[in-house]
Amino acid sequence: MGQRERFAWCLFDFANSAFNTVVVTFLYVTYFAGALIGDQQLGDVYWLRMLVVTGVVVAIASPLLGALADLIGMFAIGLLLLLTVNEQRGIRRAQEARGP
């Protein structure tokens, strides 16, 4: 990868990170609390609980999964498998939300 491509990737990554931060921090939490839960304060409590649970799960699972991937030596296949499973769950949830 040349220096020009690396610089372009850095610009893309910077812009993408800022967009995701704004959407998740300000827009989605407001939608979750107001539209999905219906009560702003209760929605904020649920949101914070979800953040804590996911943070703990990631803190515990990441080193274990990383060590397993290093031990097996099949990091790319494991990553592809996890991405595929996650994508299928997302598609299923979207279909369930849409209803019959």
TAFENUR-V254258 format. One record per helix or strand. SS is the DSSP state (H for helix, E for strand). FROM is the first residue (numbers start at 1). TO is the last residue. If there is no record, write none. Layout:
ss=SS from=FROM to=TO
ss=SS from=FROM to=TO
This chain:
ss=H from=3 to=37
ss=H from=40 to=72
ss=H from=75 to=98
